[in-house]
Amino acid sequence: MSNHRIIPQFPLGWREKIQQAADDYGTPLFVYFTDIMEMQLNTLRTALPSHAKLFYSVKANPNPWIMRFFAERDVGFELASQGELLIAQHAGIPAEQMILVGPAKTNDELNHAVSAGLQAVVVESATELTRLEKLASGNAPISVALRLNLGRSGGRLSMAGETQFGMEFETALTLLKNVVTKPSLQIIGLHTYPGTQRFSPEDVLDSCKALIEAAVILQKETSARLSFLDFGGGFGLPVRKGDEMPDWRVLRNLLTPIISDYVAQHPWTTTLAFEAGRFLAAPSGVLVMTVQDVKTNGERQYVLLDGGIAQFGFDDRYFGLRPPMMEVLTDSDSPIVKLTLCGPLCTPADRIAADILISQPRDGDRICIFNTGAYGLTANPGLFLSQGFAAEALVDKDGIRLIRRRFSAIEYAELTTLPDFIPYAR
């Protein structure tokens, strides 16, 4: 049956709005609801200590309209590339609201960060800090946070322990002893990010404790006074049917006494940051696709859609055995049947859901996949088989608007610089 009861409460008339957006802009199409973004933001702010600062992880969804929405609500921005920095600047995000992270920053990226005057550049190694110092020479002091790899990980993708991210505690201690007086650099804080899609509040608590313990020792052993601590994020939420929904409300009571005690002893620490991209954006998004064909091969009935893993791929190694949360948008009195849903790519991997029970769709019906507001458009192979990338629409108090048009494979082809390339004749 339809499982929309375990997804966020969309505003009245949401089905009609999605249908209208699909009629106006075509499918596959991502449709985002600002009401859900607002709800997610309020939920997370309620779950964290009152003095916590939230940063939006731009990699989750870099659409400038979405970035402006959060900027207007005093959310900071965590960027992971020069491209994201350019988008943020294009969106009018103030430099003092942005930090730059990433394990292999180029000199171009570091130069851009230096000239932009960001709130902080998060440095991942001693080598990167040395390069940044040379590039920053002669400029105003650059604010730096050291990314610590504390060896504690969790969630769907581990980013701590034996990974390429961050530096060991001993390296940070050496850098703080030797670099704290450098005129071109100002080490203002620490950063960590143990993993993504973490479903345990206690796991988040443990990583926060670890960073606080490191901050206490580093400041005791050196002359550093750290004004900025970034605890990372990875707040998990359901993506596929059967995923858990953690009760993040318990975090405030768990974290508040620990953080309050730390701040009482280190009053110069004024920014206590947490990062959230997927949590803020994912539930707001619906991927709507159109049924192109319904057919039977063997004992299976297949529904073929104009969208699939090119828009919603992630890393489902079960090839549709863990289906996303979805429903037939034009649901009426159709019987519930067992179906396998596939996209248009010429690969058996383009299977969205295998042998699920859902209302019988017909040619031309629309099917929605929920929780696709993060890592939908940008984390999947839109150029595989030259499919291009889906458009994006936004539903807010002013109605429905197109916020990114479809990017076609022809446009991608025309970016070539080969001298014998003949542009497509229109």
N, C-alpha and C positions, 0 to 999 in steps of 0.2 A: 504494500500500500504506500501511498504518499507519506513522506516523512517530514513534511514542512513544520510539524509541531516541535521538532527539536532544533530548528534554526531560529535566528532572531526574529522578533516580531516586526515585520515590515509594515510601513504605513498603509492605511486603507487604500484600496485600489491599486496595490502594487502589481498585480497580474495584468491589469489593463495598461498600466504604465510601461511594463516590459513589452507587452504586445505592441503598443504604439511605437516604442523606440525601435523595435525590430522591423515594423512596417516602414518606418521613416528612414532607417539607416542600414537595413539589411542585416544578415547574419552570416557567420557567427559574430556575436556582439557581446561585449562586457557592459553591464549596466550597474552603476554604483548609486547607492542611496545615502545621502548625507545624514539622514536621521539615524542610520545605523552607525555611521562613524561617530556621531555625537554620543550615542549610547555607549559604544565601546570605550571612548575616551573617558566618559564619566565613570564607567565601571572600573577602569584601571586606576583612575585617580582616587577613587574610593578605596581601592584595595591596597594602595601604597601609603606610606607615611605622608602626613599632610605637607611636609616641606620637601618632598621629592620633586625632581624636575624630570619631565618626560621628553625623550627624544624620539622622533619618528625615523625609523630605518628606511631610507629612501629606496633601497633595493627592493623592498616589498612591492611598491607601486610608485614609480617616479613621475606620474602625471602631474603637471604643474597645477592643475585645478585642485587636485587632492592636497598637494603640498601647501597651497595658499589657504585651504580650509583649515588645516592644522596650525599654520603659522598665525592665523587670526585668533587662535585659542591658546597662544603662549606655549606652543610645543616647539622644542628644538629639533634639529635635523642632523642625523648621523649619515654621512656620505662615505661611499666606498670606492670612488673613482673620480677622475677628472670630468668624465661625462656627467656624473651626478652633480658635481659642483657647478658645471655650466648650466644644467637644467635649473638648479636651485637659484642661481643668479638670474637666469631668464625669468623665473617665477617671482623675483623680487624679494627673496628671503634675505634678511639682514645677515651680514657676515658673522656678527656676534652670536647668532643663533645656530651656527653650524660647527660641527667637528668633522675631521677627515680621518678615516680608518683604512686599513688594508695592509696585507702582508708584503707586498712587493711594489711599493710606490716608485714611479719613475721620477727622474729629475724634473720633467715637465709638470707632473702632478704636484710635486713639492714646491716648485717655483710658483705655480698657480695659487697654491695655498698660502705661500708667503705674501704674495702681492694682494691676495684677497683680505688678509687680516682676520682669519677665522678665530672662533673662540678657542679652539685647540687643534693641534695636529697630534694624532695618536701615533706614537712611534713604536715600532715592533721589534727593533734590535739596536745594538750599539752601532752597527754599520750605518743604518738608516739615520740615526741621530747625528753621526758625523757628517753625512751628506747634507742633511738639513742645516747643520751649523754653517757649512761652507756657503750654501745657497742663501742663507739669511744674513750673512755678514754685510754690514753696512745698512741694514734695514732696522726698523723698530724691532725690539725683542719679540721672538715668536713664542707663543704659549704652547707648551708641549705636555702631553700626558703619556706616561709609559704604560704600554699594554703588558700586563702580567699573565703568564701562563701558569696558573696555580695548580695544574694537574688534577683538577676536579671537573668532570664533565657530566653530561646528561642530555637527554632528549634525542630527537631523530638524527641530528648531525652533531657530532662531537667537535668542539673547537678548543678543547683543552687537553692536557696530557701530551701524548706523543703526536702532535700535529705541528703544522707550520706556523701556528699563530702565537704571537707574543714572545716574551722573554722570561727566563727564570728569575726567581727572586734575587739570587746573588748578582746577576747582571744589573738589575735595577738598583741594587745597593751600591755597586761600583759607580754606576752612572751618576747617581745622586751625590756621591762624594766628590766626583771629579768634574761634573758639568754644572753644578748648581750655581757657580759663579761666572759662567760664560756670559759675556755681554749680549750675544745675539740670541740666546735661548733662555727661556724661563720655564723650568719644569714645574707645572702647577698642579699635577695630579696623577692619578692612576686610573687605568681602565682594565676591565676584564670582560670576557664573554664566553662562558663555558659551553653553551650549546643551544640548539634551536628546538622548538616544540617540546619544551619541558612541561610535564604534567603534574609535577609534585611541588607544592608550596614549600615543603621541607627541603627539597633540593635547592630551590632558589635561596632559601634562608641560609643553607650551608655555604653556598658560594659567596653570599654577602658577608657572612662572618669571616670567611677566608680573606676577602679583600680588606676588610677592616683590620684584621690582625696584621696583615702585611703593611698597611698604612701606619699603624701604630709603631711597629718595629722600625720601619724605614725612617720615620721622623725622629724616633728616639736615637737612632744610630747616626743620623746626619743632621745638618742644619736646615734641611728642607722643611717648608711649611706648605702643605698641600691643601689648596683651596677647592679642588675638584676631585670627586670620586665617582666613577661611572661603573655601576654594578652589572651592566649588560641587560639582557632580557631573556628572550626565548620563552615567553609566556605561551603555553600551549593552548590550542583550542581545536575543536573537531574539524576535520576536513573530509574524512570518509566515513561512511556509515559504520557505526560501532565504535568510533573514537570516543574517548571520555570527554567530559566537560568538567575540568577542575573547579573547585570553589576557591577562587583567588581572593575572596573577601577575608579569608583568615590571615592573609599576609600582613595586613596592617598591624594586627595585634602581635604577630611574631616579630616583625622588624622594628617597630617603633621604639621599644625599650633599648634595643641594641644600638640603633643609630643615635638615639637621644643621648645615651651614655657616651658614645664616641664624640659627638659634637660638644658636649659639656666639657670634655677634656681637650678638645681641639677646635675651639670656636672660630678659627680662621677658615675652616672647611665650610664654605658657603653654598656649594653646589653638590647635591647628592642625586646623581642621575640614574635613570633606568631607560632602556631602549625598547621600543615596541613598534614593529612594522606590521607583521602579519596580524597581530591581535587587533590593531586599530583598523586595518584595511580589509582583511579577508572577509569577515561576515557581511560587509557592506556590498559585496560584489556578487552578481549573478551572471553566469555565462549562458546566453540563450542561443540555441541552434535550431535549425529547421530540418525536419524529417524529409529525406530525399527518396527513400525507398524502404519498403518492408517486404521481406522475402523469407522463404524457408529453404534451408539446405540441410538435408538429413533430418535429424530430430530437433534442430534448433531453428527458432525464428529470429531473424536478424533485422535490426532497425539501423539504417544507414543515415548518418547525419552529415551536415556540411561543416561540422567542427568536431574536434576530437583531441588527441594528445598534443597536437600542434598548439592548442590553446590551454589545455589542462593536462599536462603530462606528469609533472613531478617525477617520482622515481618508483612508481608502482610496479614492483617486480612480479606481481601476481597477475598481470595482464587482465585486469577487470574483475578479479575475484574479490577485491576490496573496493566496491563501487563508491563513488562520491554520493553525497546527498543530493537527490534530484527529484523532479516530478514533471509530468506532462502539463505544460502550461494550459493547453486547451482541454483540460480534463473535464469530461462530462459524465455520462452514464456508461462509459466504456468498461468492459469487463477487465478484471485483473488477470494478467497472463504472464508467463515466463518468457523473458526476452533477453537477447544479447545486443548491446548497443555499441556500434562502431563508428569511427570517423571516416574521412574520405581518403586517407593516405594509403598508398600501395604497400602496406606492410601489415602483417597480422598483429603487430604490436599496437596498432591503433584501435584498441578495444577499451572502451570506457567502463563497461559493466557487463559481467557474464552471468547469465541465468538469474536475472533479478525479477522480482514480482512487481509489476507496475501497470498502470492503465494502458490498455491497447492504443497505441498511437496510429494515426493515419498519415498518408502522404501530405506534406504541407503543415502538419502540426509543429508546434514549438515545444522543445524540451529544455528545461532549466537545470543548471548545475549550480548549487549554492556554495558559499564560502570560497569564491574565486576572485575576490578583490585583491589578493596578494599573490605574487608569483604566477599570475596567469599569463598576461601578455608578454612579459619580459623574460621568463625563465624557461620558455619552451621553443621548440624548433619551427618557428613560423616560416622559415625559408626552405624547409625540407619539402621537396617536390615543388618548389616555387609557389607555395600556397599563399605567401604574404601574411600579414598580421591583421588581426581583427580590429575593428573600430571600438571606441569607448564612448559611452553616454553617461550623463550624470542626471540624477533626479534630486531636485532640491525644492525649496519653497516656491521657486519661480517657475517650476515646470521641468521639462526634459530638454537637455541640450547635448549636442555632439561635442565632446571634449578632445577627441582624437580621431581623425578619419582613418580609414583603412589604408595601410601601407602595402602596396602591391609588389609583386615580384618584378614587374616591368620597371617600376621606379628603382628597385634595387639594381637591376641590370644596367640602367642608365647612369649609375654611379661609376661604372668602369672607366678606366683611363687608357684602355688598349687603343692604339692608333687606328686599327682596322675595324673597330666596333661601329656598326651601323645602327643608329637608334631606331627603335620601333616606329614604323610609319603609322601615324594616326590618320 
